[in-house]
């Protein structure tokens, strides 16, 4: 029997992220001094998959962390039920964000950040919520296990640079899981540097930079252009990258 199409499936759990600008105490101080944060007003989210991309320090992790906390997820990673704080480092941004909800409400969710995944697995193990310790698996295998076994179509998921744990092949496996979940109702917000992940067609890509946040096509991202240029002609790239600086004569001008 064919599945019945949910008429609200394409609306997403969170339609938009808004910064309550009138409440911000000082735009010259972190995290509001980050251009992508300080210039934020309203950020519409794709009902399936929203990517946040940009250089290191552009505010991707700061923003996804704030979105996760505003959604009720644990700041150091995990679900609404997994609560721990080994070293709280979250910014005050979450206290000034409003998540504009859709008609549907998520039943579950998860904030997955690579640098605290070890602690999340330890908490799951201590709570007795897993049949065997995820620590017995490699980092990448445990990551894929978590997505395949603990992510459900009724969830809102925030991922911070998930590719750091995964080989290129495993990134494709992750994309397959994301596709199946999103197809059936899940919504994802992902900060990433991976040209493989952000190639997913049914998504919105936002570039965070000095001018704030703007929507960008996949082929216009630096991640795509640099990766393509390197793969098409690595010898040319290495010629420039490994060129020796001219030696200084040491003589005064």
N, C-alpha and C positions, 0 to 999 in steps of 0.2 A: 504494500500500500504506500502511495506517495505521501511524503510529509506535508502537512498543512502549513502554508506560509503564514508566519506571524506578520500581521499588517504593520506592526511597530518595529520589526526587526532591523530596519535600516535607519532608525533614529538615534541609536546609541544611548548609553546610560547617562553619559555626560555630554551635553551638546556644546558647551562653551566654558572656558575658564576666564574669569574676570578679575582684574586687580581693582580693589576698592581704593582708588588713588587718593581720595580725600582723607583717608585714614592713615596714609603713610607718613610717619613722623619726620623723615629726613631722606630725600632722594640722593643725597651726597654720600650716604653711608651704605655699606654692604648690608643686604644683597641688592638694594635698590640702585646702587651706583653702577651695577652691571647694566649696560645699555639695553640688552634684551629684556631685562626685568624692569628697569626704570621707565622704559617706553611702552611697557605692556598696558593695554587697555582691555580689549576683549579678544580672545583667541578661540575661534570655532574649532571643534574637534571632529575628525572624520568618524562616522558611526562604527567603522571597523578598525582602522589603523591610522594613527598619527605618528609621524616620525619627527623628532627634533634633531637637527644636525648643525654642525658648526665647529669652529676651532676649539682647541683646549682653552678653557677659561671663558667661553662664550656664555655660560650660564645654563647649559643643558641639564646637568645633574642637579643644580640648584632648583630649577623649575620642576623637573619630574619629581623630585623629592617633596616639594611643596604640594604638588597635585596629589601625590600619594597620601600624604598626611591629611590633606583637606578631605580626601575620600574615606578617611577613617582607618588607613593602613598604618602599620608600624613604621616609624621613621627609619629604623635601621634594617628594614627588610622584613618580609613576612606578610601574614594576613591580618585580619581584624582580631583573630583569636590569639595569634602569636605576638606576645607583648614582652619585649626586653629592651634594655638600654645599657649596653656595655660602655659606650662613650658617646653620649648625645652631642651631635654636632650640627643638627638641623638649624636652618636659619629661621628668622621670624616671618619669612614670606608667606608661609602657610596660614598665618593668622590674618592675612590681608587678602586672601583669595576667596572668591565665591565660585563654586561649581554649579553651573546652570544645568539642572537635571532635565532629562527627557521624560516621556511617559513611563517607560520601563524603569525598574529599579533592579540593580544587580543583587544577586543572592550571595555572591562570594567575590573575592578579589585577592590580589597578591602584589606586593612591591618587591621586585627582584633586582637586587644590586649586587654586582659581582664581588665587590670587596668585602661584603658582610655575609655572603652565602654560607660560609663555614659556620658562623654563629647561628644562622637560621636553622641549619641542619642539626646543630647541637641541641637547640631548643626543641625541635621536632622529636629528636631521639629521647630527650629527657622527659618529654610529655607522653611518650609511649604511643605516638600517633603514626609510627611507621613500623612495618614488619621487620625490617632490618636497617641497620645504620646506613644512611647515605654516605657516611665517611668511608665505607668499604669500597665505594666506587671512585673512579677518577673524577676530577672536577667537571669535565665536560659530560661524562656519562651521568653523573648525579644531576646536572643541570637539565639534561634532556628528560631524565626520569621524572623530575619535579614537574616539568611542563606537561608531559604526557599523562601522568598519573594524578596530579593535583590541580590542574587547570580545567575548568568546566565552561561550557558555552554560556552559562548564566553569570559570568564574571567580568569584572573590570580590572585590567592588569596593567601595571606600570613597570617597565623594564629599563634599567640603566646600563647601557653598553653590554648587552648580553653576549656579544661576539667575543668578548675577552676570554671566555671560557671555552670557545668552540673552534674547531678546525673549519675550513671552508665547507667540507662535506657535511659536517654537523650543523653548520649554519643553514644549509639547504633543508636538513631534517627539521630544524626549528621552524623554518618558514612553512613547511608542510603542516606542522602542528598548529601554527598560528592561523593558517588558512582555514583549516577544518573547524577550529574553534570560532573564528570570526564569521565564517559562513553560517554557523548555527546560532550566532547571537552574542559572542564575546566581543569586547572592545579593548583595544590596546593603545597605550601611549608609550613610545619607545625612543629613548635617546641613544643614538648610535653613530659610529664612524664607518660602519660596514657598507660598502657599495653593493654587497650581495643582499643584505636584509632590506635596504631602502629601495631596492628594485621592485618590490612587491607592487603590482599594478593598482590594486584597489585601495588607495591610501592617499594621504595628504602629507607632503614634506614641508616643514618649516625650517628656514635657515635663520639661525641666531647669529647676529653680528653687531658691529659698531653702530649700525643704523637701526637696531631693534630686531624685530621678527618679521619675516616676510615669507609668503608661499613661494616655492621654487619647484621647477620641473626636475625630474631625476637626472636627465641629461645635462642640466645646467649646474649640477652640484660639482664642487671641486673633487669630491670623492670619486665621482664617475670619470671626470676628465683626466685626473692624474693617474688613476688606475689604468684607464684605457691607453693613455700615452705610454706608460711604462711597459704594459704588456705588448703593445704593438712594436715598440722599438727600445728594448732595455739597453742596448749598446749606446744609443744616443743619450739616454738618461744618465747612464754611468759615466759617459764622457764628461758631462757637465758636473755631476756630483763628485767625481773623484779627481777632477782637475786640480793640479797643485797650484798653490798660490805662488806668484813670482817672488823669488828671493830678494830680500832687501839688501842693498849694497852696503849699508851701514855708514855710508859717507854722508856728511851733512849736505843739505841742499844749498 
